[in-house]
Amino acid sequence: MVFKELETPLFLSSPVQNYTRERRKLHKEKCLPSETCFNGGECVQRKRCDCSRYNATGSRCQTVHNTGSERDSICRTWGQYHFETFDGLYYYFPGKSTYDLVRQNGLDEQSFSIQVHNDPECTDSVYTCGRAVSLFFAGDGEIKLQGNNVTYKGHSVELPHIVEHVHIQRIAGYTIVRHQFAFTLAWDGISTLYIKMTPDYLGKTKGLCGNNNAVIQDDLMTSFGKHFLFS
């Protein structure tokens, strides 16, 4: 018996491989560019992402739990839309306005808020679009960080500079703001911001940085018991 040589070796093409390629092609046709899946997620059909690769959650895989011990309870935000809470919840939030990162509303003089101003006209890389940061303290004026400039009550100040319990200086390209009792903040002048609270503020904050209570599941929970960002 004579066997005819196959034109295409079996290991280069198979019904299973063809099915997989066709399925991926079909999925891509169903997914719009605006329906991007984050954190390694794969769009499997319109408005649906497979988030299993990094155990992400959310309709677009926009949240990931980061509970590593090296986190050290630091809130961080970068590239306009990327945030990670004190308790380790990473999420993507494409907001184009001003938001409270940290807010502490007490009855004493230690009440304060830290706000981030996202660029509403950002159309280029979100890592190069400019941001600004504002700090407000009870009974005092605004401290604003924009680029490498620092203003207090609308007037530029030279660094280092002290305002009541707040010390501002520049170290290794970062603007460092230290509040004597509450927090340390580091700003790179473009889009990246790090905030670390003192132990006295465990469970006492609100805002996009979360409530700092070491419980990741209740971060960004509204007073109505719902996460205000995610479906």
C-alpha positions as MATLAB code, in Angstrom:
seq = 'MVFKELETPLFLSSPVQNYTRERRKLHKEKCLPSETCFNGGECVQRKRCDCSRYNATGSRCQTVHNTGSERDSICRTWGQYHFETFDGLYYYFPGKSTYDLVRQNGLDEQSFSIQVHNDPECTDSVYTCGRAVSLFFAGDGEIKLQGNNVTYKGHSVELPHIVEHVHIQRIAGYTIVRHQFAFTLAWDGISTLYIKMTPDYLGKTKGLCGNNNAVIQDDLMTSFGKHFLFS';
ca = [
       0.000    0.000    0.000;
       1.268    3.461   -0.900;
       0.502    6.389    1.378;
       0.121    9.808   -0.203;
       2.252   12.451    1.514;
       0.190   15.052    3.306;
       0.562   18.579    1.945;
       0.316   20.073    5.452;
       1.786   18.234    8.459;
      -0.798   17.409   11.104;
       1.069   19.227   13.852;
       0.760   22.545   11.960;
      -2.995   22.477   11.624;
      -5.763   20.667   13.452;
      -9.522   21.020   13.885;
      -8.973   22.135   17.492;
      -6.478   24.821   16.511;
      -8.697   26.037   13.702;
     -11.656   26.224   16.094;
      -9.614   28.189   18.648;
      -8.434   30.688   16.023;
     -11.922   31.152   14.671;
     -13.329   31.628   18.168;
     -10.746   34.307   19.020;
     -11.418   36.032   15.717;
     -15.135   35.988   16.419;
     -14.586   37.369   19.928;
     -12.436   40.206   18.598;
     -15.134   41.120   16.119;
     -17.670   41.313   18.957;
     -15.480   43.534   21.180;
     -15.286   47.266   20.588;
     -12.064   49.259   21.174;
     -13.854   51.132   23.979;
     -14.487   47.839   25.778;
     -10.897   47.260   26.825;
     -10.278   44.634   29.497;
      -7.680   45.582   32.114;
      -5.170   43.614   34.189;
      -4.605   40.831   31.681;
      -8.303   40.300   31.013;
      -9.505   39.030   27.642;
     -12.646   40.250   25.921;
     -14.748   37.164   25.185;
     -17.848   38.937   23.940;
     -19.450   42.377   23.973;
     -19.264   43.914   27.472;
     -17.805   40.743   28.973;
     -14.220   40.072   30.019;
     -12.499   36.900   31.162;
     -10.587   38.109   34.265;
      -9.226   34.760   35.437;
      -5.571   35.340   34.525;
      -4.848   37.600   37.524;
      -8.002   36.922   39.516;
      -9.305   40.394   38.756;
     -12.906   41.435   39.339;
     -15.296   43.960   37.838;
     -17.014   44.018   34.464;
     -13.725   45.034   32.774;
     -11.301   43.357   35.211;
     -10.673   46.788   36.685;
     -10.018   45.680   40.271;
      -7.296   43.472   41.730;
      -6.586   42.629   45.370;
      -2.961   43.344   46.262;
      -2.427   42.162   49.836;
       1.340   41.612   49.829;
       3.153   42.501   53.033;
       5.494   44.823   51.097;
       2.608   47.234   50.457;
       3.026   48.841   53.908;
      -0.489   50.386   53.814;
       0.417   53.002   51.207;
      -2.187   54.546   48.910;
      -0.887   55.326   45.450;
      -2.182   56.724   42.183;
      -0.458   57.149   38.826;
      -1.153   57.745   35.146;
      -4.403   59.711   35.690;
      -6.656   56.682   36.128;
      -4.797   54.092   38.226;
      -5.410   53.848   41.973;
      -4.528   51.515   44.820;
      -6.076   51.924   48.262;
      -4.380   51.734   51.663;
      -5.790   48.226   52.068;
      -4.526   46.951   48.701;
      -7.431   47.305   46.257;
      -6.086   48.242   42.808;
      -8.642   49.719   40.412;
      -8.955   51.685   37.176;
     -11.122   54.809   37.330;
     -11.137   57.045   34.201;
     -12.362   60.186   35.947;
     -11.673   63.610   34.437;
     -12.433   65.880   37.374;
     -11.294   66.620   40.945;
     -11.569   63.875   43.572;
     -10.914   63.375   47.269;
      -8.097   60.876   47.678;
      -8.131   61.133   51.457;
     -10.613   62.965   53.662;
     -10.819   63.029   57.415;
     -13.769   64.921   58.844;
     -13.349   65.270   62.585;
     -14.585   67.779   65.078;
     -11.090   68.969   65.937;
      -8.513   71.058   64.149;
      -6.960   67.972   62.530;
      -9.640   67.666   59.815;
      -8.107   67.690   56.333;
      -8.520   66.546   52.742;
      -6.118   65.625   49.932;
      -7.510   66.092   46.436;
      -6.224   65.118   43.000;
      -7.076   67.147   39.899;
      -7.134   64.987   36.766;
      -6.699   66.669   33.389;
     -10.158   66.875   31.710;
      -8.490   67.459   28.335;
      -6.141   64.468   28.512;
      -6.056   62.792   25.091;
      -2.396   61.735   24.980;
      -0.697   59.129   27.138;
      -2.291   59.110   30.586;
       1.240   58.850   31.992;
       2.282   62.226   30.594;
      -0.895   64.264   31.059;
      -0.474   66.706   33.895;
      -2.208   66.446   37.271;
      -2.237   68.609   40.360;
      -2.725   67.963   44.073;
      -4.461   70.161   46.654;
      -4.300   69.880   50.431;
      -6.821   71.552   52.714;
      -6.664   71.797   56.493;
      -9.307   73.031   58.911;
      -9.163   76.795   59.292;
      -6.370   77.260   56.747;
      -5.843   77.923   53.044;
      -5.026   75.611   50.138;
      -1.588   74.111   49.585;
      -1.317   73.198   45.901;
       1.279   71.032   44.163;
       1.479   71.428   40.381;
       4.537   70.255   38.531;
       7.440   71.186   40.795;
       5.680   74.345   41.971;
       4.131   74.734   45.414;
       1.665   77.467   46.310;
       0.062   78.382   49.624;
      -3.102   80.503   49.524;
      -2.344   81.189   45.852;
       1.231   82.423   46.386;
       4.389   80.537   45.386;
       6.618   79.381   48.210;
      10.264   78.362   48.265;
      11.161   74.964   49.655;
      11.662   73.859   52.321;
       8.589   75.511   53.802;
       6.549   75.017   56.978;
       2.836   75.757   57.419;
       1.657   75.019   60.968;
       2.036   71.214   61.346;
       2.971   70.689   57.682;
       6.556   70.522   56.440;
       7.201   70.656   52.667;
      10.521   69.868   51.013;
      11.964   68.394   47.821;
      13.964   65.166   47.959;
      15.323   63.172   44.988;
      12.908   64.738   42.508;
       9.834   64.313   44.713;
       7.930   66.955   46.638;
       7.502   65.551   50.148;
       4.712   66.805   52.403;
       4.771   65.628   56.011;
       1.972   66.349   58.441;
       3.229   66.050   62.004;
       0.292   63.926   63.169;
      -1.460   62.523   60.097;
       0.461   61.517   56.952;
       3.459   61.634   54.635;
       2.884   62.377   50.938;
       5.278   62.070   47.969;
       4.518   63.740   44.604;
       6.624   63.236   41.448;
       5.405   66.427   39.763;
       3.641   64.643   36.886;
       1.048   62.049   37.835;
       2.308   59.771   40.606;
       1.362   60.261   44.234;
       2.030   58.165   47.343;
       0.294   58.679   50.704;
       1.013   56.898   53.991;
      -1.109   57.582   57.080;
       0.087   57.421   60.677;
      -1.316   54.589   62.850;
      -3.652   57.065   64.582;
      -5.737   57.244   61.395;
      -6.428   53.550   61.001;
     -10.059   53.240   59.905;
     -10.643   56.996   59.960;
     -10.294   58.031   56.309;
     -12.627   58.308   53.345;
     -12.101   58.916   49.623;
     -10.535   57.093   46.694;
      -7.753   55.785   48.949;
     -10.309   53.832   50.964;
     -10.989   53.689   54.681;
      -7.592   52.331   55.810;
      -9.025   49.660   58.098;
      -7.082   46.615   56.806;
     -10.290   45.151   55.305;
     -10.055   45.206   51.538;
     -13.635   44.087   50.875;
     -15.258   47.303   52.120;
     -13.029   49.788   50.286;
     -14.972   52.376   48.276;
     -18.244   51.311   49.868;
     -20.933   53.990   49.925;
     -23.231   54.684   52.864;
     -25.854   52.666   50.954;
     -23.689   49.545   51.059;
     -22.671   49.550   47.391;
     -19.312   50.021   45.682;
     -19.579   53.379   44.016;
     -17.398   52.476   41.014;
     -18.012   48.923   39.996;
     -20.663   46.641   38.650;
];
